[in-house]
């Protein structure tokens, strides 16, 4: 992503912070996996969104109107030995030259320099309660400034949540962000096709997961956006199943919920398909019901429609279908009012998508569901989950778990399904898995 994109974001942030105030944002740290081995580093999404700086042990400071520069970055100094062992890192020169900081300071000098930046500021914006170390440091730095009150220096007297500003910014995707989301979606959709083609009874779930990981890596997207769910048979009725260690059985369905990450932007796709390559009649009926609900929900997405409308549409379709198939009994309106459908469909129909798979952004404004607007990206993922021990339904339905999920961009006059390349109709899936070209 171009440096100009990050610069535009910082400019918007500085305008909203306003003169006389200051904002602080810490990078992610290394997470220990075991002993002296760390998990692969993944930058904090808010920090990367504003800086593009992909190193740990850093603090970004934003000071609107500061003559010497409004964007300061505290980071590690360049260390030739560390570079030899672990690879290149920016250092202070790189922080200014490559990452657009107006000034850069050694992270080791934070306690010396930062209190001076807080002097005579009214409000400090930072992610309160998210980073215990930063919480302690902010209090200590403000305390240092207060101790200088006899010199006429004034300490900040108000703390504010930085996320309220940054997360509203992140909710609306720029063209550059949309390009990254499309790339993640395209690679992920192709990965799901590869998984369908590789699937057969006798393999283990983790072998199908390996097909996905191989495809993502081969395409240059080396990180999963989240731990993949590869759930055969009754395992699909566990919503966040990630053991992925059971053998695939003839006659079962396989639910895969997996997406790649492209330069910090996530895809999130779920497909459910028959391990044998052909749906049984009960599987087909439930699958078509979920697909009908998803298509009806997607059709609702356009500017001006409120967030909950696609979910309510999906619930109505699913409830009517469950009634028609005999899994529920009663009147549709009463069943919906009493939430009887939740025995088989217990989650919402979607969530925001972006740098985080469950991305940031308010769902309500002033206690009212917010309306869709161009640039928002969300998932649409209705499902049905019939526990294998559910005695209230006929045996033919038991142990079937189905979810269908796509990533949807709100456009000026409707929406665009970013993950449409992943087959999802009964005919498309059976044709693909049967080795014939779908017309």
C-alpha positions as CSV (number, residue, x, y, z in Angstrom):
1,X,0.0,0.0,0.0
2,X,1.3,3.4,-0.9
3,X,2.7,5.7,1.8
4,X,0.3,8.4,0.6
5,X,-2.6,6.2,1.8
6,X,-1.3,6.2,5.4
7,X,-0.6,9.9,5.2
8,X,-4.2,10.6,4.2
9,X,-5.4,8.6,7.2
10,X,-3.2,10.4,9.6
11,X,-4.3,13.7,8.3
12,X,-8.0,12.7,8.9
13,X,-7.1,11.5,12.4
14,X,-5.2,14.8,13.2
15,X,-8.2,16.8,12.1
16,X,-10.6,14.9,14.4
17,X,-8.2,15.0,17.4
18,X,-8.0,18.8,17.1
19,X,-5.4,21.3,18.3
20,X,-4.4,21.2,21.9
21,X,-4.9,17.5,22.2
22,X,-2.6,14.4,21.7
23,X,-3.1,10.8,20.6
24,X,-1.0,7.7,21.5
25,X,-1.1,4.3,19.9
26,X,1.2,1.4,20.7
27,X,2.3,-1.4,18.3
28,X,1.7,-5.0,19.0
29,X,4.4,-6.9,20.9
30,X,6.0,-10.2,20.3
31,X,4.0,-13.1,21.8
32,X,5.9,-16.0,23.3
33,X,5.0,-19.4,21.9
34,X,7.3,-21.3,24.2
35,X,10.6,-20.5,26.0
36,X,12.5,-18.3,23.6
37,X,10.4,-18.9,20.5
38,X,7.8,-16.4,19.5
39,X,4.6,-16.6,17.4
40,X,4.9,-15.0,14.0
41,X,4.5,-11.3,14.5
42,X,1.3,-9.7,13.4
43,X,1.0,-5.9,13.8
44,X,-1.9,-4.3,15.7
45,X,-4.5,-3.4,13.1
46,X,-5.1,0.1,14.3
47,X,-1.4,0.8,14.5
48,X,-0.8,-0.5,11.0
49,X,-3.8,1.3,9.6
50,X,-2.3,4.7,10.6
51,X,1.5,4.0,10.2
52,X,2.1,1.1,7.9
53,X,5.0,0.3,10.3
54,X,5.3,-3.4,10.8
55,X,7.6,-3.8,13.8
56,X,7.0,-4.4,17.5
57,X,8.2,-2.1,20.3
58,X,6.9,1.1,18.8
59,X,4.6,4.0,19.9
60,X,3.0,6.4,17.5
61,X,2.2,9.9,18.7
62,X,0.0,12.4,17.0
63,X,0.1,16.1,18.0
64,X,-2.1,18.4,15.8
65,X,-0.5,21.7,15.1
66,X,3.0,20.8,16.5
67,X,5.5,23.0,14.6
68,X,8.3,20.4,14.6
69,X,6.0,17.8,13.2
70,X,2.6,16.3,14.0
71,X,3.5,12.6,13.6
72,X,6.2,11.1,15.9
73,X,7.3,7.5,16.1
74,X,9.2,5.9,18.9
75,X,10.8,2.7,17.7
76,X,13.9,0.5,18.0
77,X,17.2,2.0,16.9
78,X,19.0,0.1,14.1
79,X,21.0,-2.7,15.4
80,X,23.5,-4.4,13.0
81,X,23.7,-7.5,15.1
82,X,19.9,-7.9,15.2
83,X,19.8,-7.3,11.5
84,X,22.3,-10.1,11.0
85,X,20.3,-12.6,13.0
86,X,16.7,-11.5,12.4
87,X,16.7,-9.3,9.3
88,X,16.4,-5.7,8.4
89,X,14.5,-3.2,10.5
90,X,13.7,0.4,10.0
91,X,15.6,2.2,12.8
92,X,15.1,5.9,13.3
93,X,16.2,6.9,9.8
94,X,13.8,4.4,8.2
95,X,11.0,5.6,10.5
96,X,11.2,9.1,8.9
97,X,12.4,8.2,5.4
98,X,10.4,5.1,4.7
99,X,7.4,5.5,7.0
100,X,6.6,9.2,6.9
101,X,7.3,10.1,10.6
102,X,8.1,13.8,11.1
103,X,10.4,12.8,13.9
104,X,11.6,9.5,15.3
105,X,13.0,8.8,18.8
106,X,14.5,5.7,20.4
107,X,11.9,3.7,22.2
108,X,14.3,3.6,25.1
109,X,13.8,7.4,25.5
110,X,10.0,7.2,25.8
111,X,9.9,8.1,29.5
112,X,12.2,11.0,29.0
113,X,10.5,12.5,25.9
114,X,6.8,11.7,26.1
115,X,5.9,13.7,29.3
116,X,7.2,16.9,27.5
117,X,4.8,16.2,24.6
118,X,1.9,16.0,27.1
119,X,2.6,19.4,28.6
120,X,-0.3,21.9,28.2
121,X,-2.5,19.4,26.3
122,X,-6.2,19.2,27.2
123,X,-7.1,15.6,26.2
124,X,-5.1,12.4,25.6
125,X,-6.6,10.0,23.1
126,X,-5.4,6.4,23.4
127,X,-6.9,2.8,23.5
128,X,-7.9,2.8,27.2
129,X,-8.0,-0.6,28.8
130,X,-6.6,-2.5,25.9
131,X,-2.9,-2.5,26.9
132,X,-2.2,-2.6,30.6
133,X,1.4,-1.4,30.2
134,X,0.3,1.6,28.1
135,X,-2.5,2.4,30.7
136,X,0.2,2.5,33.5
137,X,2.6,4.5,31.3
138,X,0.0,7.2,30.5
139,X,-0.8,7.6,34.2
140,X,2.9,7.9,35.0
141,X,3.6,10.4,32.2
142,X,0.7,12.6,33.2
143,X,1.9,12.4,36.8
144,X,5.3,13.6,35.7
145,X,3.7,16.6,34.1
146,X,1.6,17.4,37.1
147,X,4.7,17.4,39.3
148,X,5.8,20.4,37.2
149,X,2.7,22.5,37.9
150,X,4.6,25.1,39.9
151,X,6.5,26.0,36.7
152,X,3.2,26.9,35.0
153,X,2.9,23.7,33.0
154,X,-0.6,22.2,32.8
155,X,-1.3,18.5,32.6
156,X,-4.0,16.9,30.5
157,X,-7.2,16.5,32.5
158,X,-9.2,14.3,30.2
159,X,-8.7,10.8,28.6
160,X,-10.6,9.7,25.6
161,X,-10.9,6.5,23.6
162,X,-9.0,6.7,20.4
163,X,-10.9,3.7,18.9
164,X,-14.0,5.8,18.6
165,X,-12.3,7.8,15.9
166,X,-10.1,5.2,14.3
167,X,-12.7,2.4,14.1
168,X,-15.2,4.7,12.4
169,X,-12.5,5.5,9.8
170,X,-11.7,1.8,9.3
171,X,-15.4,1.0,8.7
172,X,-15.3,2.7,5.3
173,X,-12.8,1.2,2.9
174,X,-10.8,3.2,0.4
175,X,-10.2,1.9,-3.2
176,X,-6.7,0.7,-2.1
177,X,-8.3,-1.3,0.7
178,X,-10.9,-2.7,-1.6
179,X,-8.2,-4.0,-3.9
180,X,-6.5,-5.8,-1.0
181,X,-9.9,-7.3,0.1
182,X,-10.6,-8.4,-3.5
183,X,-7.2,-10.1,-3.7
184,X,-7.8,-11.9,-0.4
185,X,-11.2,-12.9,-1.6
186,X,-10.0,-14.2,-5.0
187,X,-7.2,-16.3,-3.5
188,X,-9.5,-17.7,-0.8
189,X,-12.2,-18.6,-3.2
190,X,-9.7,-20.5,-5.3
191,X,-8.5,-22.2,-2.2
192,X,-12.0,-23.4,-1.4
193,X,-12.3,-24.8,-5.0
194,X,-9.0,-26.7,-4.5
195,X,-10.4,-28.1,-1.2
196,X,-13.6,-29.3,-2.9
197,X,-11.6,-31.0,-5.6
198,X,-9.3,-32.7,-3.2
199,X,-12.0,-33.9,-0.8
200,X,-12.8,-37.6,-0.5
201,X,-13.8,-40.0,2.2
202,X,-10.9,-41.5,4.2
203,X,-8.9,-38.3,4.3
204,X,-8.5,-36.3,7.5
205,X,-9.8,-32.8,8.0
206,X,-6.3,-31.6,8.5
207,X,-5.3,-32.8,5.1
208,X,-8.0,-30.6,3.5
209,X,-6.8,-27.7,5.8
210,X,-3.3,-28.4,4.3
211,X,-4.7,-27.9,0.8
212,X,-6.0,-24.5,1.7
213,X,-2.8,-23.5,3.5
214,X,-0.7,-24.7,0.5
215,X,-2.8,-22.7,-2.0
216,X,-2.8,-19.5,0.1
217,X,1.0,-19.7,0.5
218,X,1.6,-20.6,-3.1
219,X,-0.3,-17.4,-4.0
220,X,1.9,-15.3,-1.7
221,X,-0.7,-14.9,1.1
222,X,1.2,-16.6,3.9
223,X,-1.2,-15.9,6.8
224,X,-4.6,-17.3,7.5
225,X,-7.0,-14.5,8.5
226,X,-8.1,-16.8,11.3
227,X,-7.8,-20.5,12.3
228,X,-9.5,-22.5,9.6
229,X,-12.6,-24.5,10.5
230,X,-12.6,-27.8,8.6
231,X,-15.5,-29.7,10.1
232,X,-16.8,-33.0,8.7
233,X,-20.2,-34.5,9.7
234,X,-21.5,-33.6,13.1
235,X,-18.3,-31.5,13.8
236,X,-20.0,-28.8,11.7
237,X,-22.5,-28.4,14.5
238,X,-19.8,-26.9,16.7
239,X,-19.7,-23.3,15.4
240,X,-16.0,-22.6,16.0
241,X,-14.6,-26.2,15.6
242,X,-10.9,-26.0,14.9
243,X,-9.5,-29.4,16.0
244,X,-9.6,-30.5,12.3
245,X,-8.4,-34.0,13.2
246,X,-11.3,-36.3,12.3
247,X,-11.5,-38.7,9.3
248,X,-13.9,-37.7,6.6
249,X,-16.8,-40.2,6.1
250,X,-18.7,-41.1,3.0
251,X,-22.2,-39.6,3.2
252,X,-21.3,-36.7,5.4
253,X,-21.0,-33.0,4.6
254,X,-17.8,-31.0,5.1
255,X,-18.0,-27.4,6.3
256,X,-15.0,-25.2,5.6
257,X,-14.7,-21.7,7.1
258,X,-11.4,-20.3,6.0
259,X,-9.9,-17.2,4.5
260,X,-6.5,-15.7,3.6
261,X,-5.1,-12.4,4.7
262,X,-3.6,-10.0,2.2
263,X,-1.4,-7.3,3.7
264,X,-3.5,-7.3,6.9
265,X,-6.9,-7.5,5.1
266,X,-9.0,-10.6,5.6
267,X,-11.3,-12.8,3.5
268,X,-13.9,-14.9,5.3
269,X,-15.6,-17.6,3.3
270,X,-17.6,-20.6,4.4
271,X,-18.7,-23.4,2.0
272,X,-20.4,-26.7,2.9
273,X,-20.4,-29.6,0.4
274,X,-20.8,-33.4,0.3
275,X,-17.7,-35.5,0.9
276,X,-19.0,-37.9,-1.7
277,X,-19.6,-35.2,-4.3
278,X,-23.4,-35.5,-4.2
279,X,-25.9,-34.3,-1.7
280,X,-28.4,-36.7,-0.1
281,X,-32.0,-35.6,-0.3
282,X,-32.1,-34.3,3.3
283,X,-28.8,-32.6,2.9
284,X,-29.9,-31.0,-0.3
285,X,-33.1,-29.7,1.2
286,X,-31.4,-28.1,4.2
287,X,-28.6,-26.8,2.1
288,X,-31.0,-25.1,-0.4
289,X,-32.8,-23.6,2.5
290,X,-29.6,-22.0,3.8
291,X,-28.7,-20.8,0.4
292,X,-32.1,-19.3,-0.2
293,X,-31.8,-17.4,3.1
294,X,-28.3,-16.2,2.2
295,X,-29.4,-15.0,-1.3
296,X,-32.4,-13.2,0.2
297,X,-30.2,-11.5,2.8
298,X,-27.7,-10.4,0.2
299,X,-30.5,-8.9,-1.9
300,X,-31.3,-6.6,1.0
301,X,-27.9,-5.0,1.1
302,X,-27.8,-1.4,-0.3
303,X,-27.2,2.1,1.0
304,X,-30.0,3.2,3.4
305,X,-31.0,-0.2,4.6
306,X,-30.2,-0.8,8.3
307,X,-27.8,-3.4,9.5
308,X,-30.3,-5.8,11.0
309,X,-32.5,-6.2,7.9
310,X,-30.4,-8.9,6.1
311,X,-30.4,-10.9,9.4
312,X,-34.2,-10.6,9.8
313,X,-34.7,-11.6,6.2
314,X,-32.6,-14.7,6.6
315,X,-34.4,-15.6,9.9
316,X,-37.8,-15.3,8.1
317,X,-36.7,-17.6,5.2
318,X,-35.1,-20.1,7.5
319,X,-38.0,-20.3,9.9
320,X,-40.5,-20.8,7.1
321,X,-38.3,-23.5,5.6
322,X,-37.9,-25.3,8.9
323,X,-41.6,-25.2,9.3
324,X,-42.2,-26.6,5.8
325,X,-39.7,-29.4,6.5
326,X,-41.3,-30.3,9.8
327,X,-38.3,-29.3,12.1
328,X,-40.5,-26.6,13.7
329,X,-44.2,-26.5,14.4
330,X,-46.4,-23.5,14.8
331,X,-46.9,-20.1,13.0
332,X,-44.0,-18.4,11.4
333,X,-44.5,-15.0,13.2
334,X,-44.9,-16.6,16.6
335,X,-41.9,-18.9,16.0
336,X,-39.8,-15.9,15.1
337,X,-41.1,-13.8,18.0
338,X,-40.3,-16.6,20.4
339,X,-36.9,-17.2,18.7
340,X,-37.6,-20.9,18.3
341,X,-35.4,-20.9,15.2
342,X,-32.4,-20.5,17.6
343,X,-32.5,-24.2,18.3
344,X,-31.0,-24.6,14.9
345,X,-29.6,-21.1,14.0
346,X,-28.1,-19.3,16.9
347,X,-25.8,-16.6,15.5
348,X,-26.2,-13.4,13.6
349,X,-26.1,-13.4,9.8
350,X,-22.9,-11.4,9.5
351,X,-20.3,-9.0,10.8
352,X,-18.0,-6.2,9.5
353,X,-14.9,-7.3,7.6
354,X,-11.6,-5.6,7.0
355,X,-8.2,-5.7,8.7
356,X,-9.8,-8.0,11.4
357,X,-12.0,-10.9,10.4
358,X,-14.5,-9.6,12.9
359,X,-13.8,-6.0,12.1
360,X,-14.3,-2.8,14.0
361,X,-17.1,-0.3,13.6
362,X,-20.3,0.4,15.5
363,X,-23.4,-1.6,14.6
364,X,-25.7,0.9,16.2
365,X,-25.7,4.7,16.4
366,X,-27.8,6.3,19.2
367,X,-29.2,2.9,20.0
368,X,-30.5,2.5,16.4
369,X,-29.2,0.0,13.9
370,X,-26.9,1.9,11.5
371,X,-27.6,2.1,7.8
372,X,-25.4,0.7,5.2
373,X,-23.3,3.1,3.2
374,X,-20.9,2.7,0.3
375,X,-17.5,1.4,1.3
376,X,-18.7,-0.8,4.1
377,X,-17.8,-4.5,3.9
378,X,-19.6,-7.3,5.7
379,X,-20.1,-11.0,5.7
380,X,-23.4,-12.8,5.1
381,X,-23.4,-16.2,6.7
382,X,-26.7,-17.9,7.6
383,X,-26.6,-21.5,8.7
384,X,-28.4,-24.4,10.2
385,X,-27.0,-26.8,12.8
386,X,-29.0,-29.9,13.8
387,X,-27.2,-31.7,16.7
388,X,-26.7,-35.4,16.3
389,X,-28.5,-36.1,19.6
390,X,-31.5,-33.9,18.8
391,X,-34.5,-36.2,19.5
392,X,-37.1,-33.5,18.5
393,X,-36.4,-34.0,14.8
394,X,-36.5,-36.9,12.5
395,X,-33.3,-38.9,12.3
396,X,-32.6,-38.0,8.7
397,X,-31.8,-34.4,9.8
398,X,-29.5,-35.2,12.7
399,X,-25.8,-34.3,12.7
400,X,-26.1,-32.0,9.7
401,X,-24.3,-28.6,10.0
402,X,-24.4,-26.1,7.1
403,X,-23.2,-22.6,6.7
404,X,-22.7,-20.5,3.6
405,X,-20.7,-17.3,3.9
406,X,-19.7,-14.6,1.5
407,X,-17.9,-11.2,1.7
408,X,-20.0,-8.3,0.5
409,X,-19.1,-4.7,-0.4
410,X,-21.7,-2.0,-0.2
411,X,-21.7,0.0,-3.4
412,X,-23.4,3.2,-4.4
413,X,-26.5,1.5,-5.8
414,X,-26.4,-2.0,-4.1
415,X,-23.7,-4.4,-3.3
416,X,-20.9,-6.6,-4.8
417,X,-20.2,-10.1,-3.6
418,X,-16.4,-10.2,-3.4
419,X,-16.3,-14.0,-3.0
420,X,-18.6,-15.0,-5.8
421,X,-16.0,-17.1,-7.5
422,X,-16.4,-19.8,-4.8
423,X,-19.2,-22.2,-6.0
424,X,-22.2,-22.5,-3.8
425,X,-25.2,-23.7,-5.7
426,X,-26.0,-27.5,-5.5
427,X,-25.4,-27.8,-9.2
428,X,-22.1,-25.9,-9.2
429,X,-20.7,-27.9,-6.3
430,X,-21.8,-31.3,-7.6
431,X,-20.5,-30.5,-11.1
432,X,-17.1,-29.3,-9.7
433,X,-16.7,-32.3,-7.4
434,X,-17.8,-34.7,-10.2
435,X,-15.0,-33.3,-12.4
436,X,-17.3,-31.8,-15.0
437,X,-17.3,-28.2,-16.1
438,X,-20.3,-26.3,-14.7
439,X,-22.3,-24.4,-17.3
